[in-house]
Amino acid sequence: MLVTSCQKEAREFIDETEEEETFTATANLANLLVRTAQNFGGIDDIIDGSDCFSLQLPVTVIANGQEVIVTSEDDYDAVAAILNQFPDDIDTVELVFPVTVIFNDFTEIVVNNQDEFDGITELCDESGILASIGCVDIVYPVTFFRYNAANEQTDTVVIESDTQLYQFLTQLSEDEFISINYPLSLVVNGETVTVTSNQELETQLEAADCTTIANIDETDFSNTLTGAPWYVSYYFDDLDMTSTFNDYEFTFASDNTAQAATSSGITDGTWQFFLDSDIGYLDLFFGSSTPLNLIDEDWEILTYSSEEIRLRTVSSDGSIDYLTFSDTPSTGGGDDTELNEFIATITAAPWYVNLLDENGTDLTCNYLAYAFDFVQDGTATATSSSETRTGVWSVVREGAILELTLNFDSSGSGNPLGALNDNWEVLSFSTDAIALKDIGSGGDDFLTFGPAPATDCDTGPDPQELRDILTQGTWFVDQYLDDGDDETGVFAGYDFTFNADGSVNASNGSETVPGIWVVGVAGDELSFEFDMDSPINDADDDDYRATNYDATNVTFVIRDSGGGVEDILTFKRN
């Protein structure tokens, strides 16, 4: 803030301000400017829950068990996306302390723990804070002229920031008058507006609509929906049922009528856009005929573009259904068999945590007491001898991988379930094990569910020990017996490099073949999943068990139902 003093007679500081353009600290315009300049505490309510203050960035939060580092205002949307994954779950946001709290007057205080934060929140009196005009930004610098009671200009003040403007206006004495050197620019809800007088400025600030802006623009969405034919590229109702709509083409008219056309005829319907709590919904109705009655729902609009419209709804049984329209006709393919098989597997029986490895730390013992049941409607329970915790889950395809999202009630001291709340890549699954990797952790966290509880996890095998051995140096296949047949020669000349992120590369000097590997716990033994691309995929399997391993030799076997050894795979370190 630059302040230069002078008398009004000094020509270089003489301004052209009309007397009616001056105002005092008690004027309505001054109040509006203070409300515009003050720190907008409501901008980060999704992480701190208070309009009294905001948090200085960066700050780390745990949203439904998932860590998010908030470095800019855009990251609030990332937190919201996690909280909105499931419509009916219990959402939790935890702060990682210490944090710096910034009050509406820009004073700051460092908060070291949750108790201190709760105390500040309880003392907050939001009714005593002027309502922020948070959707208006003033374009700086702005020049003010200051006058005394005799209407003599005393100085010129150049304001460079909201903080300076707030301090300047709140520190004016009652007998001081000020005026603004127009023109002045404002950014109102993203649009730049230029004002040239007090009246214009006051009008803009009073008229600014800073209520929550709906996440969907009705006109833009309607134009998108009615602009072209649409085809169902994904329909999920407990299972992937996309093929149900392979033959359908959907058109939507501007008069809110719709048609679903197939080679055998046309079905008339209706559509309607509406808002509920600033969330956009698409209501579809095509009557009671199967299969169109399946999509007669109020669908929440997740995303939309001229190429794709993604929707979801909570069905009558409480499960989450998904519907995606695309601008490209269906090729007539079937449902996602792998996804449906995974759903059948995870919902078939109780599961137990056989491994939770978090950045190299084995936390499996924390879950010995819990049995996990996953229901096809997307609900889940974690049951111990003393309690049952509820949760929700979903699995979707993201490109080539299946992504499993877990969200269990993690409230209460000593509750370990929050560590499971994350987005997990499905590495492999069978009736014997479901192996997962944390998508957001760079491959450092691993979770394995098994059909039986982990046995004595405190003294059981340590998967990290074997991982550390395999990631040292390069290895070659010393022996591969497939049902007693020696097929070691398939791997001749290949050196294997096992990477800590779960990938493996085999090179023979002229080509490099990629693959994946996973070490987990299966009862009293270490499990090993090995999956290579062609031409060296002969030994691929997810049922290997480690029988012997040291710094230079590792042997894996596959056993038959009677416990006899069927296959042997031995690696030696170069």
N, C-alpha and C positions, 0 to 999 in steps of 0.2 A: 504494500500500500504506500503510494507516494503522496506526501502532503507538502504543499508549497504555500507559505503564508504571504498575504499582501493586503493592501487596502483596495477598495473598489476603484479608487482613482488611478491605480497603476494600470496603464493601457494594456500591457501584455496579459493581464488576468481579467479584463473586462469581458463579461459574457452577454449574450443577447437575450437572457431569460426575462420573460414577462413576470410581473409580480405575482400573478395568479398561478404561476407554475411552481412557486415555492411551497414547501410544506414542512410540517414539524414532525417530531418523533411520535406524536399522538395521533397523527392523521391516519385515515384508513389506508392510504397508499403505503405509508411506512409499515403498517401492520402486515399488509399483503407481501411486501418485500421481505420482511423478517421471516414470514412463514415460508417463503420461497427459498431463502438463503439458509435457514437452519438445517442442521443435519437431519436427514430423513430416516428416522428409526424404523419405519415400516418396510424398508426395502429388503430387509433380510429376515422378516418374521418367520420364514419357513425353517430357519435354523436357530433363532433365539427366542421367538414367540413373544416379543415385546416391541411396542411402538416407541417406548421411551428412549431407546438407544439402538445403535447398530454395533457390529463387531468389526474391528480392524482386520483387513485381509492381509496376508493369507491366514486362513483358519482351517483346522482339520475337524471334520465331524464324522460320526458313525451313524449312518442312516439305515435303519433296519438291518444292522449288523455289517453294512458295507462302508468301508472307509472312503471318504471323498475329501480331497484337498481343494478348498474353495479359494481360488486366487483372483477371481473377477466376478462381476455380477452375472455373467453368463453361466457360471457354475451353480447358481441357485436352481437353474433349470435341471441340472444333472441330479441334484438332491430331490427335486420334485418328481423326476422320472422314476426314481427308486421308490419313493413313497406311493406313487400312483400305479405301481406294477400290479397290485391286487386291490380291487375296490373295497373289500370288506375286512381287511386284515387290521391288526393293531400296529400303527406306525410309531416308531421311536427315533428320536434324533438326540445323540449324545455329543457334547462338546469335548474336545481334547484340550485340557488346560495346560498352561495358562493362556488366557485370551485377554485382549484389550477392548474394553467397552468405551464407545464414543457416544456421549449424550447429545441432546439436541443443541446445546450451546457450544459444542465441540470440545468440551472438557473430556479428559480421558482418565481411565483408571484400569490398572492391571488386576484381573481376577484370577486367583490361583487354584480354585477348586469349585466343586458343585455347590457346596454350602454357601460360599461367598456369593456365587452367582444367584442362588435362590434368594438370598437376603436382599440383593440389589433389586431383583425382580419384584419381591414383595413390597418394597418401599416405593416402587414406581407408581405414580399417580397420573395415569394417562389423561384424566380429565383436566389436569392443570397445565397441560402442554398445548400450545397453539397447534391447530391442525396443519400439518405440513402440506404445501402445494408441491408435492413430490414429482409431478409430471411436467413441471416447467423448469428449464435450465436457462439461466441468464448467460449470454455470450459476453465474456470479459475481454478486454478491460472496459470498465464503465467509469466515466468522470462525473463527480459531484461537485457543485459549488456550495460553499457554506457561508451563511450570513448571520450577523448578530441582530439583536432586537431593533437596531436603528437601520436595518436593511443595508448594512455595509458588508460587502464581500470580505470575509476574513481569510479564506484559503480555498485551494482547489485540491480535491482528494481523488486519486486514481485507485480504483478498486480492482483487484486482480483475481479474486476468488470468493466463493460463498462464505468462507470463514471470515475474510476481511469485511465483507458486506454486513454479515451478522454483527460483528463487533462494532463496526462503525455506527450502525443504526441503533443498537441497544445502548450505546454510550453517549448518544446525543443528549444535551441538556434541554430543559423545557423551553428556554428562550432562544434556542438556535433554530434557524431556518435553513433548509437545503433545497437544491434543485438539481435536476439531471441534465447533463449535456446530451441532448438527443441528436440523431436517431439512436435507438437502442434495439438490439436483436434478442429475441427469445426463441427457445426451442420448446414448443408445446406438443406433447405427445408425439415427438419425433419430427414435427414440421416447424421450419423456421419462419418466424413472424417478426416484422420490423414495426416498431411504434415510434411516433414522433411527438407525443405529448403525454402529460400525466393522465388525461382522461383515457387515451387509448391504452396506456399501460395498465391502468386500474381495471378497465373493461376486460382485457385479456386475462389478467390474473383472477378476477372474480368468476369469469366464465369457464376457466380451465376445468375440464372434467377429469378428475384424477381417480375416479372409481376404477375398480379392477376391469381391465379390458378383456373381453371374451377371447378365449383361445382360438376361436374360429370366426372368421368374417363371413356372415351369411351370404352376402352378395357374391363374394368371390367363390365360396363353396358351391353355391347354386349354379353359377356359371360353369364351374368345372364339371359338376355332376351332369348337367344337361348338354354339355358340349360334344359328347361322343358316346358311342355304345360302350358297354362295360361287360366284362366277363369275370366269373369267379375263379380266382387263382389260388384261393385258400379258404377252406371252411373247416373249422374245428369245433366239435361238440363232444367233449370227452375223448373223442378220437378224431384223427384226420379223416374227414368225409368229403374232401374236395371233389372227388370223382362224381359225386351225386349231381353236380351242376355242370358236368362237362359239356353238355349239349345246349346250354342256355346262353342267350344274348340279352342283356338288359339295357333298356333305353328309358331315360327319365326326361319328361317334358317340363317346360317352365310353368305350366298350369297345375303342377303337382300330380299329374297322372304318370303312370309307368307301365311298361310292358316287359314281359319275360317271354322271349320267343325261342321255340325249338323247331326242329324239322317236322314235328307233328302238330304244331299249333301255337297260338299266342294266348297268354294269360294276362289280363289287365290287372293293374294294381295302382297303388298310390304311394307317394312319398311326402315327407314333411320334415323341414328343418326346424329345430327349436333349441332354446338355451335353457339350461338349468344350472344355477349357481355358476354362471359364466362358462359352462362347459357345453360345447356344441354336440347335438345329437341328431341322428338321422332315423326317423320313424319309417319303417317299411311295412306294407301290407299287400299281400297277393292272394288272400283268401285261405281257405282251409285245405286246398288240394296239396297232396304230397308230391314233391319235396319242398315246394315253395313256402308251405306253412312253417318250415323250420327257420326261415329268416324273417318271419313276421314279428319283429322286435323293435324296441328303441335302442339303437346302436350308438354308443359313444364314438365320436370321431377322433381317432388317435392322430393320424396324419393324412394329408391328401395332397395330390399334385395332378397334373394332366395325365400321368402315367399310372398312378396307383392311389387307391383310397383304402386305408386300413381302419377297421372298426372292431369294437368288442362290446359285449353285453353280459350282464349277470343273468343267467337263465333261472327258471322257476325253482330248480333244485339247488341254487346257490353257486353252481359252477360257472366258470368264465368261458364264454364262447367267442370265437374270433371269425371275422369275415373280411376278406380282402378282395376288392374289385381291381382288375387290371385292364389296360386298354388293348391288350393283346389277346386274341382268342385262345382258348384252351387247346392244347395239342391232343387232348383225349387221354392223357396219362392217368395212372391209377393214384391211389392215396399213398402217403408216405409210409411205406411198410416198416421201415426201421423205427420211425417215431412211434407207430402203433405198437410194435413189439416191445419197445422200451416201456410204454405205458402199461402194457399187460404184465411186464416183468416187475416193475416197481410196485404195482398195486396187488400183486399176487400173494404176498406174505409179509409178516413183520420183518424188518431189517434192523441190523445193529451196526454201530460204528466199529469197524475193524481197524481203521486207520484214520487219524487226522494229523497230518504233518503240516505244520505252519512255519514256513521259512526254516525248515530243518529241525524244528522242535516238535517232538511227538506228544500230542495232547490226547491220545486215544483213551487213556485211563479216565479222563473226565466224563466219558460217556458209557461206562460199563453198566450203569444202572438203567439206561434208557432203551426201550424198544420203540421203533418208529413204524407207524402204519400210514401208508399213503392211499387215499381214497380217490377213485376216478373223478369225483366231482371237484378235485383240486384242493380239498382239505387234507389235513394231516394231524397226527397226534404223536407226541413223544411221551411215553408212559414209563414211570419208575414205580417202585414199591410205595412211594409216598405221595405222588402227584401225577397229574396228566396235564401236559402243556399242549395247547392247540397251535396250529400253524396252517400255512397255505403253501402250495407248490404249483409250478407249471413247467412244461417243457415245450420248447419251440425249436424249429429248425432255423439256424442262422447260417446260410450258405451251405457248406459241406458238413457242418457239425450240428449236433444236438446240444441245446443249452438248457440246463435245469436250474430253475430259480427256487430257492428255499427261503422261507420267512416264518420262523417260529417265535412264539412269545418268549422274549429274552429278559423280561423284567425280573427284578428281585436280585438280592445279593447272592453271589455264588452260582448263579444260573449260567451254565456253559453254552446254552443253545445259540447265543448270539454269534458265536464263531462259525456256525453253519450257515448263517443267513448271507447268501451271496449268489452270484451267477456262476454256475459250474459247467465247464465243458465235459460232456460225456465221452470218456476215453474208450470205455468198453462196458458191456453189460451182459450178464447171463444169470441163470438161477443161482449161481455160486457167488457172484460178486458184481457190484456196480462200482466202477472206478471213475473218479472225477478229478478234474484239475480246475483250480481257481482261474477264471478267465482274466480277472483284473490284476492278478499278482505277478504276471510274467512267468507263470509256471512254477512258483515257489511253494504253493499250497496244494496238498493232495488230500482227497477224502475218499475212503472206500467203505461201502456198506456190504455186509455179509449176512447170510441167513442165520448165523448163530453169533452169540456174544464173543467178543475178544476174550481170550483165555489168559488170565494172569498177565496183563499187559506190562506190569512193572518189570517182569523178568523175561518176557518174550523176546523174539528176535527184533533187532533194530533195523528197519529198512534203510535208514540213512547210512548205516555202515556199508551196506552193499552198494548203495548209490555212489558213495564217495569212492569206493574201489573201482567201479566201472567207469567213472568219469576221469580217471587218471590214465593218461597215455592212450595208446591204440591197442586193439585186440583182434585176434583171428580165431576162426572156428577150428578147434583142434579135433573135434569129433561131433558128428551128427548121425545118430541112429534112429531111423524111422521104422517102428515096428520090427526092430532087429536088423533092418537093411542099412548098410553103411552108405550114406549119401553125402559124406563130408566133401566130396569133390565139387559139389554144387557151389561151395563157397571158396574154392581155391583161388588164391591171389587177392582176396578182399580183406582189407583192414577196416575195422569198425571203430568209429569214434562215437562214444555215448555222451551226449550233451546234457547239462543240468536242467535244461528246459523240457526234457522228455523227448527230444528228437534224437535220431541216430543216423549217421551217414556211413555208408560202406563204399570204399574206393579201391579199384584195382589198377589205378594209374591212367586208365583211358576213359572210365566212366565213374560217376558217383551216384549211388542209389540211396534215396532217402527212406526213412521209416520212423517208427515211434517205439518207445520202451517205457514201461511203468513197473516199478517195484512197490509192492504192497505187503500187507499182512493177511495171511489166510490161516486162521487157527494158530497152531504152533510153528508154522513155517512162513517163509517169505515167498510171496507169489511174484511171478515175472510174466509180463505181457510183452510179446515180441512180434512186430508187424512190419515187414519190409515190402517195398515195391518189387515188381518183376525186374530182373529175372531171378532174384534170390529170395523168393517168398516161400520156399518149400517148408521152412521151419516155423512159419507164422502160427501162433497160438496164444491164447490168454490163460492157459491152465498150467503153465510151468510152475514148478516149485524148486527153490534153491536147496540143494542138499549139501554142497560143500563150496566154500568160497574163502579165498585169501587174496593177498595183493597181486598174485600172478595167475591164479586159476579160479574159474567159476564154473560150477556144473549145475545144470537145471535138468529136471526130469518131468515127464508127464505120466501119471499113473492111471490104470484102468479102474473100473468100479470096484474091483477086489483088492486094490492097493498095489497091484503088480506094476512094474515099470514098463511102459510102452515105448517112450521116446527118451533119448538122452541128447542134450546139447551142451557142449563144453567149450568155453572160451579160454584162450591163453593170452596173456599180455605180451606184446612184442618187446 
